[in-house]
């Protein structure tokens, strides 16, 4: 939305918001939302890079970048030695893209309802 009540108040005070605000999906979704089930034991390169199902995707993405890997095992919160799934960089990026698209579609639908009907 270009203007909201808050941005309108700011604009009237001479402060113009130059970009739209949105929720970063990596700050909302958790690893358990995008992880795949376990299919193979972790390789030696993945073993020290463990994430947990309840961690935010932002945390998992940071671990992937820091360790320069494409996939990391997801450990059980009760038993960190037990792998309950895997999360891939592509799954995290796919979730980000999908939520961004969904938000855009919702916004377009909302704006369409606000426009007067064509005659």
PDB file as gemmi writes it, atoms N, CA and C in Angstrom:
CRYST1    1.000    1.000    1.000  90.00  90.00  90.00 P 1                      
ATOM      1  N   UNK A   1       0.845  -1.168   0.000  1.00  0.00           N  
ATOM      2  CA  UNK A   1       0.000   0.000   0.000  1.00  0.00           C  
ATOM      3  C   UNK A   1       0.894   1.236   0.000  1.00  0.00           C  
ATOM      4  N   UNK A   2       0.600   2.148  -0.871  1.00  0.00           N  
ATOM      5  CA  UNK A   2       1.445   3.340  -0.984  1.00  0.00           C  
ATOM      6  C   UNK A   2       1.353   4.209   0.262  1.00  0.00           C  
ATOM      7  N   UNK A   3       0.163   4.399   0.768  1.00  0.00           N  
ATOM      8  CA  UNK A   3      -0.009   5.238   1.961  1.00  0.00           C  
ATOM      9  C   UNK A   3      -0.855   4.501   2.984  1.00  0.00           C  
ATOM     10  N   UNK A   4      -0.445   4.589   4.209  1.00  0.00           N  
ATOM     11  CA  UNK A   4      -1.247   4.077   5.308  1.00  0.00           C  
ATOM     12  C   UNK A   4      -1.491   5.250   6.246  1.00  0.00           C  
ATOM     13  N   UNK A   5      -2.218   5.021   7.301  1.00  0.00           N  
ATOM     14  CA  UNK A   5      -2.453   6.093   8.266  1.00  0.00           C  
ATOM     15  C   UNK A   5      -1.125   6.603   8.816  1.00  0.00           C  
ATOM     16  N   UNK A   6      -0.218   5.678   9.097  1.00  0.00           N  
ATOM     17  CA  UNK A   6       1.067   6.082   9.675  1.00  0.00           C  
ATOM     18  C   UNK A   6       1.936   6.837   8.668  1.00  0.00           C  
ATOM     19  N   UNK A   7       2.003   6.333   7.429  1.00  0.00           N  
ATOM     20  CA  UNK A   7       2.835   7.031   6.444  1.00  0.00           C  
ATOM     21  C   UNK A   7       2.214   8.367   6.051  1.00  0.00           C  
ATOM     22  N   UNK A   8       0.889   8.461   6.077  1.00  0.00           N  
ATOM     23  CA  UNK A   8       0.224   9.732   5.790  1.00  0.00           C  
ATOM     24  C   UNK A   8       0.578  10.773   6.847  1.00  0.00           C  
ATOM     25  N   UNK A   9       0.584  10.345   8.113  1.00  0.00           N  
ATOM     26  CA  UNK A   9       0.966  11.269   9.193  1.00  0.00           C  
ATOM     27  C   UNK A   9       2.402  11.754   9.003  1.00  0.00           C  
ATOM     28  N   UNK A  10       3.275  10.842   8.629  1.00  0.00           N  
ATOM     29  CA  UNK A  10       4.670  11.219   8.394  1.00  0.00           C  
ATOM     30  C   UNK A  10       4.783  12.189   7.224  1.00  0.00           C  
ATOM     31  N   UNK A  11       4.039  11.932   6.152  1.00  0.00           N  
ATOM     32  CA  UNK A  11       4.079  12.800   4.976  1.00  0.00           C  
ATOM     33  C   UNK A  11       3.598  14.204   5.318  1.00  0.00           C  
ATOM     34  N   UNK A  12       2.575  14.304   6.126  1.00  0.00           N  
ATOM     35  CA  UNK A  12       2.053  15.623   6.510  1.00  0.00           C  
ATOM     36  C   UNK A  12       3.051  16.406   7.355  1.00  0.00           C  
ATOM     37  N   UNK A  13       3.962  15.685   7.969  1.00  0.00           N  
ATOM     38  CA  UNK A  13       5.015  16.334   8.766  1.00  0.00           C  
ATOM     39  C   UNK A  13       6.271  16.578   7.934  1.00  0.00           C  
ATOM     40  N   UNK A  14       6.192  16.297   6.637  1.00  0.00           N  
ATOM     41  CA  UNK A  14       7.333  16.549   5.766  1.00  0.00           C  
ATOM     42  C   UNK A  14       8.291  15.381   5.631  1.00  0.00           C  
ATOM     43  N   UNK A  15       7.962  14.257   6.173  1.00  0.00           N  
ATOM     44  CA  UNK A  15       8.808  13.054   6.078  1.00  0.00           C  
ATOM     45  C   UNK A  15       8.120  12.072   5.135  1.00  0.00           C  
ATOM     46  N   UNK A  16       8.712  11.862   3.980  1.00  0.00           N  
ATOM     47  CA  UNK A  16       8.085  10.993   2.992  1.00  0.00           C  
ATOM     48  C   UNK A  16       8.756   9.622   2.996  1.00  0.00           C  
ATOM     49  N   UNK A  17       7.940   8.596   3.060  1.00  0.00           N  
ATOM     50  CA  UNK A  17       8.420   7.223   3.012  1.00  0.00           C  
ATOM     51  C   UNK A  17       8.617   6.878   1.546  1.00  0.00           C  
ATOM     52  N   UNK A  18       9.849   6.526   1.178  1.00  0.00           N  
ATOM     53  CA  UNK A  18      10.165   6.310  -0.230  1.00  0.00           C  
ATOM     54  C   UNK A  18      10.059   4.859  -0.667  1.00  0.00           C  
ATOM     55  N   UNK A  19       9.815   3.974   0.262  1.00  0.00           N  
ATOM     56  CA  UNK A  19       9.679   2.575  -0.137  1.00  0.00           C  
ATOM     57  C   UNK A  19       8.591   1.921   0.690  1.00  0.00           C  
ATOM     58  N   UNK A  20       8.081   0.814   0.160  1.00  0.00           N  
ATOM     59  CA  UNK A  20       7.044   0.085   0.863  1.00  0.00           C  
ATOM     60  C   UNK A  20       7.680  -0.822   1.906  1.00  0.00           C  
ATOM     61  N   UNK A  21       6.923  -1.107   2.916  1.00  0.00           N  
ATOM     62  CA  UNK A  21       7.390  -1.988   3.963  1.00  0.00           C  
ATOM     63  C   UNK A  21       6.669  -3.319   3.853  1.00  0.00           C  
ATOM     64  N   UNK A  22       7.378  -4.362   4.157  1.00  0.00           N  
ATOM     65  CA  UNK A  22       6.782  -5.691   4.131  1.00  0.00           C  
ATOM     66  C   UNK A  22       7.488  -6.574   5.130  1.00  0.00           C  
ATOM     67  N   UNK A  23       6.902  -7.711   5.376  1.00  0.00           N  
ATOM     68  CA  UNK A  23       7.473  -8.671   6.302  1.00  0.00           C  
ATOM     69  C   UNK A  23       8.420  -9.578   5.541  1.00  0.00           C  
ATOM     70  N   UNK A  24       9.627  -9.730   6.047  1.00  0.00           N  
ATOM     71  CA  UNK A  24      10.595 -10.637   5.439  1.00  0.00           C  
ATOM     72  C   UNK A  24      10.195 -12.058   5.810  1.00  0.00           C  
ATOM     73  N   UNK A  25       9.894 -12.920   4.827  1.00  0.00           N  
ATOM     74  CA  UNK A  25       9.495 -14.298   5.131  1.00  0.00           C  
ATOM     75  C   UNK A  25      10.531 -15.062   5.956  1.00  0.00           C  
ATOM     76  N   UNK A  26      11.801 -14.698   5.831  1.00  0.00           N  
ATOM     77  CA  UNK A  26      12.829 -15.396   6.607  1.00  0.00           C  
ATOM     78  C   UNK A  26      12.734 -15.082   8.091  1.00  0.00           C  
ATOM     79  N   UNK A  27      11.996 -14.016   8.428  1.00  0.00           N  
ATOM     80  CA  UNK A  27      11.801 -13.654   9.834  1.00  0.00           C  
ATOM     81  C   UNK A  27      10.520 -14.246  10.397  1.00  0.00           C  
ATOM     82  N   UNK A  28       9.743 -14.927   9.547  1.00  0.00           N  
ATOM     83  CA  UNK A  28       8.446 -15.461   9.963  1.00  0.00           C  
ATOM     84  C   UNK A  28       8.416 -16.984   9.921  1.00  0.00           C  
ATOM     85  N   UNK A  29       8.921 -17.556   8.829  1.00  0.00           N  
ATOM     86  CA  UNK A  29       8.884 -19.009   8.661  1.00  0.00           C  
ATOM     87  C   UNK A  29       9.977 -19.689   9.464  1.00  0.00           C  
ATOM     88  N   UNK A  30       9.716 -20.921   9.813  1.00  0.00           N  
ATOM     89  CA  UNK A  30      10.672 -21.718  10.575  1.00  0.00           C  
ATOM     90  C   UNK A  30      11.196 -22.865   9.707  1.00  0.00           C  
ATOM     91  N   UNK A  31      12.286 -23.445  10.137  1.00  0.00           N  
ATOM     92  CA  UNK A  31      12.929 -24.545   9.408  1.00  0.00           C  
ATOM     93  C   UNK A  31      11.932 -25.675   9.163  1.00  0.00           C  
ATOM     94  N   UNK A  32      11.109 -26.003  10.162  1.00  0.00           N  
ATOM     95  CA  UNK A  32      10.155 -27.105  10.026  1.00  0.00           C  
ATOM     96  C   UNK A  32       9.147 -26.864   8.899  1.00  0.00           C  
ATOM     97  N   UNK A  33       8.973 -25.616   8.490  1.00  0.00           N  
ATOM     98  CA  UNK A  33       8.039 -25.294   7.411  1.00  0.00           C  
ATOM     99  C   UNK A  33       8.560 -25.694   6.039  1.00  0.00           C  
ATOM    100  N   UNK A  34       9.860 -25.835   5.884  1.00  0.00           N  
ATOM    101  CA  UNK A  34      10.433 -26.125   4.565  1.00  0.00           C  
ATOM    102  C   UNK A  34      11.357 -27.335   4.535  1.00  0.00           C  
ATOM    103  N   UNK A  35      11.583 -27.977   5.675  1.00  0.00           N  
ATOM    104  CA  UNK A  35      12.551 -29.088   5.694  1.00  0.00           C  
ATOM    105  C   UNK A  35      11.995 -30.328   5.015  1.00  0.00           C  
ATOM    106  N   UNK A  36      12.915 -31.130   4.486  1.00  0.00           N  
ATOM    107  CA  UNK A  36      12.590 -32.415   3.881  1.00  0.00           C  
ATOM    108  C   UNK A  36      12.864 -33.510   4.891  1.00  0.00           C  
ATOM    109  N   UNK A  37      12.193 -34.663   4.754  1.00  0.00           N  
ATOM    110  CA  UNK A  37      12.452 -35.770   5.693  1.00  0.00           C  
ATOM    111  C   UNK A  37      13.856 -36.324   5.503  1.00  0.00           C  
ATOM    112  N   UNK A  38      14.378 -36.979   6.538  1.00  0.00           N  
ATOM    113  CA  UNK A  38      15.735 -37.545   6.417  1.00  0.00           C  
ATOM    114  C   UNK A  38      15.741 -38.699   5.421  1.00  0.00           C  
ATOM    115  N   UNK A  39      16.755 -38.709   4.574  1.00  0.00           N  
ATOM    116  CA  UNK A  39      16.887 -39.788   3.592  1.00  0.00           C  
ATOM    117  C   UNK A  39      18.256 -40.456   3.658  1.00  0.00           C  
ATOM    118  N   UNK A  40      19.243 -39.741   4.145  1.00  0.00           N  
ATOM    119  CA  UNK A  40      20.599 -40.283   4.224  1.00  0.00           C  
ATOM    120  C   UNK A  40      21.307 -39.649   5.410  1.00  0.00           C  
ATOM    121  N   UNK A  41      22.293 -40.337   5.966  1.00  0.00           N  
ATOM    122  CA  UNK A  41      23.045 -39.734   7.070  1.00  0.00           C  
ATOM    123  C   UNK A  41      23.822 -38.512   6.598  1.00  0.00           C  
ATOM    124  N   UNK A  42      24.042 -37.533   7.482  1.00  0.00           N  
ATOM    125  CA  UNK A  42      24.781 -36.335   7.068  1.00  0.00           C  
ATOM    126  C   UNK A  42      26.205 -36.672   6.676  1.00  0.00           C  
ATOM    127  N   UNK A  43      26.729 -35.941   5.704  1.00  0.00           N  
ATOM    128  CA  UNK A  43      28.120 -36.128   5.310  1.00  0.00           C  
ATOM    129  C   UNK A  43      28.999 -35.445   6.351  1.00  0.00           C  
ATOM    130  N   UNK A  44      30.277 -35.704   6.284  1.00  0.00           N  
ATOM    131  CA  UNK A  44      31.211 -35.109   7.247  1.00  0.00           C  
ATOM    132  C   UNK A  44      31.171 -33.589   7.189  1.00  0.00           C  
ATOM    133  N   UNK A  45      30.950 -33.029   5.996  1.00  0.00           N  
ATOM    134  CA  UNK A  45      30.918 -31.570   5.850  1.00  0.00           C  
ATOM    135  C   UNK A  45      29.680 -30.967   6.514  1.00  0.00           C  
ATOM    136  N   UNK A  46      28.572 -31.717   6.529  1.00  0.00           N  
ATOM    137  CA  UNK A  46      27.338 -31.199   7.115  1.00  0.00           C  
ATOM    138  C   UNK A  46      27.235 -31.447   8.607  1.00  0.00           C  
ATOM    139  N   UNK A  47      27.887 -32.473   9.112  1.00  0.00           N  
ATOM    140  CA  UNK A  47      27.716 -32.888  10.495  1.00  0.00           C  
ATOM    141  C   UNK A  47      27.845 -31.762  11.522  1.00  0.00           C  
ATOM    142  N   UNK A  48      28.857 -30.896  11.439  1.00  0.00           N  
ATOM    143  CA  UNK A  48      28.944 -29.844  12.469  1.00  0.00           C  
ATOM    144  C   UNK A  48      27.965 -28.690  12.264  1.00  0.00           C  
ATOM    145  N   UNK A  49      27.279 -28.658  11.104  1.00  0.00           N  
ATOM    146  CA  UNK A  49      26.354 -27.573  10.799  1.00  0.00           C  
ATOM    147  C   UNK A  49      24.931 -28.090  11.034  1.00  0.00           C  
ATOM    148  N   UNK A  50      24.467 -27.983  12.266  1.00  0.00           N  
ATOM    149  CA  UNK A  50      23.119 -28.496  12.585  1.00  0.00           C  
ATOM    150  C   UNK A  50      22.219 -27.341  12.937  1.00  0.00           C  
ATOM    151  N   UNK A  51      20.974 -27.427  12.438  1.00  0.00           N  
ATOM    152  CA  UNK A  51      19.942 -26.458  12.784  1.00  0.00           C  
ATOM    153  C   UNK A  51      18.800 -27.221  13.438  1.00  0.00           C  
ATOM    154  N   UNK A  52      17.804 -26.515  13.965  1.00  0.00           N  
ATOM    155  CA  UNK A  52      16.685 -27.135  14.664  1.00  0.00           C  
ATOM    156  C   UNK A  52      15.370 -26.745  14.006  1.00  0.00           C  
ATOM    157  N   UNK A  53      14.327 -27.570  14.116  1.00  0.00           N  
ATOM    158  CA  UNK A  53      13.058 -27.298  13.443  1.00  0.00           C  
ATOM    159  C   UNK A  53      12.420 -25.965  13.819  1.00  0.00           C  
ATOM    160  N   UNK A  54      12.624 -25.513  15.046  1.00  0.00           N  
ATOM    161  CA  UNK A  54      11.957 -24.285  15.487  1.00  0.00           C  
ATOM    162  C   UNK A  54      12.765 -23.015  15.226  1.00  0.00           C  
ATOM    163  N   UNK A  55      13.916 -23.134  14.585  1.00  0.00           N  
ATOM    164  CA  UNK A  55      14.710 -21.953  14.253  1.00  0.00           C  
ATOM    165  C   UNK A  55      14.111 -21.231  13.054  1.00  0.00           C  
ATOM    166  N   UNK A  56      14.294 -19.921  13.026  1.00  0.00           N  
ATOM    167  CA  UNK A  56      13.837 -19.135  11.887  1.00  0.00           C  
ATOM    168  C   UNK A  56      14.669 -19.465  10.650  1.00  0.00           C  
ATOM    169  N   UNK A  57      14.059 -19.313   9.487  1.00  0.00           N  
ATOM    170  CA  UNK A  57      14.788 -19.561   8.240  1.00  0.00           C  
ATOM    171  C   UNK A  57      15.982 -18.630   8.091  1.00  0.00           C  
ATOM    172  N   UNK A  58      15.878 -17.439   8.659  1.00  0.00           N  
ATOM    173  CA  UNK A  58      17.009 -16.502   8.611  1.00  0.00           C  
ATOM    174  C   UNK A  58      18.247 -17.121   9.268  1.00  0.00           C  
ATOM    175  N   UNK A  59      18.055 -17.797  10.389  1.00  0.00           N  
ATOM    176  CA  UNK A  59      19.168 -18.442  11.103  1.00  0.00           C  
ATOM    177  C   UNK A  59      19.751 -19.579  10.264  1.00  0.00           C  
ATOM    178  N   UNK A  60      18.871 -20.381   9.678  1.00  0.00           N  
ATOM    179  CA  UNK A  60      19.342 -21.491   8.844  1.00  0.00           C  
ATOM    180  C   UNK A  60      20.100 -20.972   7.635  1.00  0.00           C  
ATOM    181  N   UNK A  61      19.609 -19.904   7.023  1.00  0.00           N  
ATOM    182  CA  UNK A  61      20.285 -19.335   5.851  1.00  0.00           C  
ATOM    183  C   UNK A  61      21.661 -18.796   6.231  1.00  0.00           C  
ATOM    184  N   UNK A  62      21.747 -18.184   7.396  1.00  0.00           N  
ATOM    185  CA  UNK A  62      23.050 -17.683   7.857  1.00  0.00           C  
ATOM    186  C   UNK A  62      24.033 -18.836   8.021  1.00  0.00           C  
ATOM    187  N   UNK A  63      23.580 -19.955   8.577  1.00  0.00           N  
ATOM    188  CA  UNK A  63      24.453 -21.127   8.757  1.00  0.00           C  
ATOM    189  C   UNK A  63      24.896 -21.680   7.402  1.00  0.00           C  
ATOM    190  N   UNK A  64      23.969 -21.721   6.448  1.00  0.00           N  
ATOM    191  CA  UNK A  64      24.334 -22.200   5.105  1.00  0.00           C  
ATOM    192  C   UNK A  64      25.412 -21.321   4.484  1.00  0.00           C  
ATOM    193  N   UNK A  65      25.256 -20.016   4.628  1.00  0.00           N  
ATOM    194  CA  UNK A  65      26.250 -19.076   4.062  1.00  0.00           C  
ATOM    195  C   UNK A  65      27.589 -19.189   4.782  1.00  0.00           C  
ATOM    196  N   UNK A  66      27.550 -19.221   6.100  1.00  0.00           N  
ATOM    197  CA  UNK A  66      28.800 -19.267   6.876  1.00  0.00           C  
ATOM    198  C   UNK A  66      29.629 -20.504   6.570  1.00  0.00           C  
ATOM    199  N   UNK A  67      28.943 -21.632   6.364  1.00  0.00           N  
ATOM    200  CA  UNK A  67      29.660 -22.885   6.136  1.00  0.00           C  
ATOM    201  C   UNK A  67      29.772 -23.246   4.656  1.00  0.00           C  
ATOM    202  N   UNK A  68      29.236 -22.352   3.803  1.00  0.00           N  
ATOM    203  CA  UNK A  68      29.317 -22.533   2.355  1.00  0.00           C  
ATOM    204  C   UNK A  68      28.846 -23.916   1.912  1.00  0.00           C  
ATOM    205  N   UNK A  69      27.640 -24.293   2.381  1.00  0.00           N  
ATOM    206  CA  UNK A  69      27.019 -25.556   1.984  1.00  0.00           C  
ATOM    207  C   UNK A  69      25.637 -25.265   1.429  1.00  0.00           C  
ATOM    208  N   UNK A  70      25.082 -26.226   0.720  1.00  0.00           N  
ATOM    209  CA  UNK A  70      23.756 -26.069   0.116  1.00  0.00           C  
ATOM    210  C   UNK A  70      22.652 -26.722   0.938  1.00  0.00           C  
ATOM    211  N   UNK A  71      23.026 -27.623   1.833  1.00  0.00           N  
ATOM    212  CA  UNK A  71      22.042 -28.350   2.642  1.00  0.00           C  
ATOM    213  C   UNK A  71      22.622 -28.606   4.024  1.00  0.00           C  
ATOM    214  N   UNK A  72      21.755 -28.525   5.044  1.00  0.00           N  
ATOM    215  CA  UNK A  72      22.199 -28.827   6.408  1.00  0.00           C  
ATOM    216  C   UNK A  72      21.181 -29.746   7.074  1.00  0.00           C  
ATOM    217  N   UNK A  73      21.652 -30.600   7.975  1.00  0.00           N  
ATOM    218  CA  UNK A  73      20.727 -31.478   8.689  1.00  0.00           C  
ATOM    219  C   UNK A  73      19.945 -30.703   9.746  1.00  0.00           C  
ATOM    220  N   UNK A  74      18.746 -31.173  10.003  1.00  0.00           N  
ATOM    221  CA  UNK A  74      17.899 -30.602  11.052  1.00  0.00           C  
ATOM    222  C   UNK A  74      17.872 -31.615  12.179  1.00  0.00           C  
ATOM    223  N   UNK A  75      18.327 -31.184  13.356  1.00  0.00           N  
ATOM    224  CA  UNK A  75      18.433 -32.079  14.501  1.00  0.00           C  
ATOM    225  C   UNK A  75      17.194 -32.003  15.374  1.00  0.00           C  
ATOM    226  N   UNK A  76      16.922 -33.083  16.059  1.00  0.00           N  
ATOM    227  CA  UNK A  76      15.827 -33.122  17.019  1.00  0.00           C  
ATOM    228  C   UNK A  76      16.173 -32.209  18.196  1.00  0.00           C  
ATOM    229  N   UNK A  77      15.227 -31.395  18.660  1.00  0.00           N  
ATOM    230  CA  UNK A  77      15.515 -30.537  19.816  1.00  0.00           C  
ATOM    231  C   UNK A  77      15.804 -31.348  21.083  1.00  0.00           C  
ATOM    232  N   UNK A  78      15.227 -32.555  21.162  1.00  0.00           N  
ATOM    233  CA  UNK A  78      15.431 -33.404  22.338  1.00  0.00           C  
ATOM    234  C   UNK A  78      16.742 -34.176  22.289  1.00  0.00           C  
ATOM    235  N   UNK A  79      17.169 -34.529  21.080  1.00  0.00           N  
ATOM    236  CA  UNK A  79      18.389 -35.316  20.899  1.00  0.00           C  
ATOM    237  C   UNK A  79      19.151 -34.770  19.697  1.00  0.00           C  
ATOM    238  N   UNK A  80      20.070 -33.824  19.919  1.00  0.00           N  
ATOM    239  CA  UNK A  80      20.792 -33.193  18.803  1.00  0.00           C  
ATOM    240  C   UNK A  80      21.562 -34.170  17.909  1.00  0.00           C  
ATOM    241  N   UNK A  81      21.789 -35.395  18.374  1.00  0.00           N  
ATOM    242  CA  UNK A  81      22.492 -36.368  17.544  1.00  0.00           C  
ATOM    243  C   UNK A  81      21.556 -37.027  16.533  1.00  0.00           C  
ATOM    244  N   UNK A  82      20.231 -36.864  16.714  1.00  0.00           N  
ATOM    245  CA  UNK A  82      19.253 -37.501  15.818  1.00  0.00           C  
ATOM    246  C   UNK A  82      18.787 -36.511  14.759  1.00  0.00           C  
ATOM    247  N   UNK A  83      19.003 -36.873  13.495  1.00  0.00           N  
ATOM    248  CA  UNK A  83      18.600 -36.030  12.368  1.00  0.00           C  
ATOM    249  C   UNK A  83      17.138 -36.320  12.043  1.00  0.00           C  
ATOM    250  N   UNK A  84      16.314 -35.250  12.018  1.00  0.00           N  
ATOM    251  CA  UNK A  84      14.887 -35.400  11.724  1.00  0.00           C  
ATOM    252  C   UNK A  84      14.534 -34.887  10.329  1.00  0.00           C  
ATOM    253  N   UNK A  85      15.494 -34.307   9.639  1.00  0.00           N  
ATOM    254  CA  UNK A  85      15.251 -33.801   8.300  1.00  0.00           C  
ATOM    255  C   UNK A  85      16.429 -33.023   7.778  1.00  0.00           C  
ATOM    256  N   UNK A  86      16.233 -32.430   6.612  1.00  0.00           N  
ATOM    257  CA  UNK A  86      17.262 -31.616   5.975  1.00  0.00           C  
ATOM    258  C   UNK A  86      16.612 -30.355   5.439  1.00  0.00           C  
ATOM    259  N   UNK A  87      17.372 -29.291   5.408  1.00  0.00           N  
ATOM    260  CA  UNK A  87      16.875 -28.059   4.799  1.00  0.00           C  
ATOM    261  C   UNK A  87      17.906 -27.598   3.769  1.00  0.00           C  
ATOM    262  N   UNK A  88      17.394 -27.300   2.573  1.00  0.00           N  
ATOM    263  CA  UNK A  88      18.245 -26.865   1.476  1.00  0.00           C  
ATOM    264  C   UNK A  88      18.108 -25.372   1.258  1.00  0.00           C  
ATOM    265  N   UNK A  89      19.171 -24.775   0.767  1.00  0.00           N  
ATOM    266  CA  UNK A  89      19.151 -23.344   0.437  1.00  0.00           C  
ATOM    267  C   UNK A  89      18.017 -23.057  -0.549  1.00  0.00           C  
ATOM    268  N   UNK A  90      17.840 -23.926  -1.535  1.00  0.00           N  
ATOM    269  CA  UNK A  90      16.798 -23.704  -2.547  1.00  0.00           C  
ATOM    270  C   UNK A  90      15.401 -23.740  -1.935  1.00  0.00           C  
ATOM    271  N   UNK A  91      15.185 -24.557  -0.909  1.00  0.00           N  
ATOM    272  CA  UNK A  91      13.878 -24.611  -0.244  1.00  0.00           C  
ATOM    273  C   UNK A  91      13.598 -23.308   0.502  1.00  0.00           C  
ATOM    274  N   UNK A  92      14.629 -22.746   1.121  1.00  0.00           N  
ATOM    275  CA  UNK A  92      14.470 -21.480   1.842  1.00  0.00           C  
ATOM    276  C   UNK A  92      14.159 -20.359   0.862  1.00  0.00           C  
ATOM    277  N   UNK A  93      14.910 -20.300  -0.223  1.00  0.00           N  
ATOM    278  CA  UNK A  93      14.668 -19.261  -1.232  1.00  0.00           C  
ATOM    279  C   UNK A  93      13.306 -19.442  -1.892  1.00  0.00           C  
ATOM    280  N   UNK A  94      12.907 -20.689  -2.115  1.00  0.00           N  
ATOM    281  CA  UNK A  94      11.594 -20.964  -2.692  1.00  0.00           C  
ATOM    282  C   UNK A  94      10.470 -20.484  -1.789  1.00  0.00           C  
ATOM    283  N   UNK A  95      10.613 -20.688  -0.486  1.00  0.00           N  
ATOM    284  CA  UNK A  95       9.608 -20.216   0.477  1.00  0.00           C  
ATOM    285  C   UNK A  95       9.544 -18.693   0.474  1.00  0.00           C  
ATOM    286  N   UNK A  96      10.692 -18.049   0.384  1.00  0.00           N  
ATOM    287  CA  UNK A  96      10.737 -16.580   0.348  1.00  0.00           C  
ATOM    288  C   UNK A  96      10.010 -16.055  -0.890  1.00  0.00           C  
ATOM    289  N   UNK A  97      10.284 -16.668  -2.037  1.00  0.00           N  
ATOM    290  CA  UNK A  97       9.641 -16.251  -3.283  1.00  0.00           C  
ATOM    291  C   UNK A  97       8.135 -16.472  -3.205  1.00  0.00           C  
ATOM    292  N   UNK A  98       7.714 -17.629  -2.710  1.00  0.00           N  
ATOM    293  CA  UNK A  98       6.281 -17.936  -2.646  1.00  0.00           C  
ATOM    294  C   UNK A  98       5.534 -16.975  -1.723  1.00  0.00           C  
ATOM    295  N   UNK A  99       6.067 -16.692  -0.556  1.00  0.00           N  
ATOM    296  CA  UNK A  99       5.402 -15.759   0.348  1.00  0.00           C  
ATOM    297  C   UNK A  99       5.359 -14.348  -0.224  1.00  0.00           C  
ATOM    298  N   UNK A 100       6.403 -13.949  -0.917  1.00  0.00           N  
ATOM    299  CA  UNK A 100       6.423 -12.635  -1.547  1.00  0.00           C  
ATOM    300  C   UNK A 100       5.352 -12.555  -2.628  1.00  0.00           C  
ATOM    301  N   UNK A 101       5.217 -13.603  -3.433  1.00  0.00           N  
ATOM    302  CA  UNK A 101       4.178 -13.642  -4.467  1.00  0.00           C  
ATOM    303  C   UNK A 101       2.788 -13.616  -3.841  1.00  0.00           C  
ATOM    304  N   UNK A 102       2.587 -14.420  -2.807  1.00  0.00           N  
ATOM    305  CA  UNK A 102       1.287 -14.461  -2.128  1.00  0.00           C  
ATOM    306  C   UNK A 102       0.910 -13.094  -1.585  1.00  0.00           C  
ATOM    307  N   UNK A 103       1.865 -12.400  -1.004  1.00  0.00           N  
ATOM    308  CA  UNK A 103       1.611 -11.063  -0.465  1.00  0.00           C  
ATOM    309  C   UNK A 103       1.232 -10.095  -1.578  1.00  0.00           C  
ATOM    310  N   UNK A 104       1.905 -10.193  -2.698  1.00  0.00           N  
ATOM    311  CA  UNK A 104       1.609  -9.323  -3.837  1.00  0.00           C  
ATOM    312  C   UNK A 104       0.190  -9.585  -4.358  1.00  0.00           C  
ATOM    313  N   UNK A 105      -0.187 -10.851  -4.443  1.00  0.00           N  
ATOM    314  CA  UNK A 105      -1.528 -11.210  -4.903  1.00  0.00           C  
ATOM    315  C   UNK A 105      -2.583 -10.687  -3.939  1.00  0.00           C  
ATOM    316  N   UNK A 106      -2.353 -10.845  -2.642  1.00  0.00           N  
ATOM    317  CA  UNK A 106      -3.296 -10.326  -1.641  1.00  0.00           C  
ATOM    318  C   UNK A 106      -3.434  -8.816  -1.764  1.00  0.00           C  
ATOM    319  N   UNK A 107      -2.303  -8.130  -1.946  1.00  0.00           N  
ATOM    320  CA  UNK A 107      -2.326  -6.677  -2.058  1.00  0.00           C  
ATOM    321  C   UNK A 107      -3.091  -6.243  -3.301  1.00  0.00           C  
ATOM    322  N   UNK A 108      -2.869  -6.909  -4.421  1.00  0.00           N  
ATOM    323  CA  UNK A 108      -3.579  -6.567  -5.654  1.00  0.00           C  
ATOM    324  C   UNK A 108      -5.081  -6.779  -5.489  1.00  0.00           C  
ATOM    325  N   UNK A 109      -5.477  -7.872  -4.839  1.00  0.00           N  
ATOM    326  CA  UNK A 109      -6.894  -8.135  -4.602  1.00  0.00           C  
ATOM    327  C   UNK A 109      -7.516  -7.078  -3.706  1.00  0.00           C  
ATOM    328  N   UNK A 110      -6.792  -6.672  -2.697  1.00  0.00           N  
ATOM    329  CA  UNK A 110      -7.281  -5.646  -1.776  1.00  0.00           C  
ATOM    330  C   UNK A 110      -7.441  -4.317  -2.497  1.00  0.00           C  
ATOM    331  N   UNK A 111      -6.464  -3.957  -3.316  1.00  0.00           N  
ATOM    332  CA  UNK A 111      -6.537  -2.705  -4.064  1.00  0.00           C  
ATOM    333  C   UNK A 111      -7.676  -2.733  -5.082  1.00  0.00           C  
ATOM    334  N   UNK A 112      -7.920  -3.894  -5.704  1.00  0.00           N  
ATOM    335  CA  UNK A 112      -9.000  -4.009  -6.678  1.00  0.00           C  
ATOM    336  C   UNK A 112     -10.355  -3.773  -6.018  1.00  0.00           C  
ATOM    337  N   UNK A 113     -10.510  -4.214  -4.783  1.00  0.00           N  
ATOM    338  CA  UNK A 113     -11.774  -3.995  -4.072  1.00  0.00           C  
ATOM    339  C   UNK A 113     -11.971  -2.522  -3.728  1.00  0.00           C  
ATOM    340  N   UNK A 114     -10.887  -1.765  -3.581  1.00  0.00           N  
ATOM    341  CA  UNK A 114     -11.000  -0.362  -3.256  1.00  0.00           C  
ATOM    342  C   UNK A 114     -11.354   0.505  -4.455  1.00  0.00           C  
ATOM    343  N   UNK A 115     -10.976   0.058  -5.650  1.00  0.00           N  
ATOM    344  CA  UNK A 115     -11.246   0.836  -6.869  1.00  0.00           C  
ATOM    345  C   UNK A 115     -12.734   0.795  -7.183  1.00  0.00           C  
ATOM    346  N   UNK A 116     -13.270   1.909  -7.642  1.00  0.00           N  
ATOM    347  CA  UNK A 116     -14.684   1.905  -8.028  1.00  0.00           C  
ATOM    348  C   UNK A 116     -14.887   1.035  -9.263  1.00  0.00           C  
ATOM    349  N   UNK A 117     -16.067   0.439  -9.347  1.00  0.00           N  
ATOM    350  CA  UNK A 117     -16.374  -0.445 -10.481  1.00  0.00           C  
ATOM    351  C   UNK A 117     -16.472   0.376 -11.763  1.00  0.00           C  
ATOM    352  N   UNK A 118     -15.984  -0.184 -12.877  1.00  0.00           N  
ATOM    353  CA  UNK A 118     -16.053   0.485 -14.174  1.00  0.00           C  
ATOM    354  C   UNK A 118     -17.490   0.469 -14.675  1.00  0.00           C  
ATOM    355  N   UNK A 119     -17.871   1.541 -15.344  1.00  0.00           N  
ATOM    356  CA  UNK A 119     -19.239   1.588 -15.877  1.00  0.00           C  
ATOM    357  C   UNK A 119     -19.223   1.492 -17.362  1.00  0.00           C  
TER     358      UNK A 119                                                      
END                                                                             
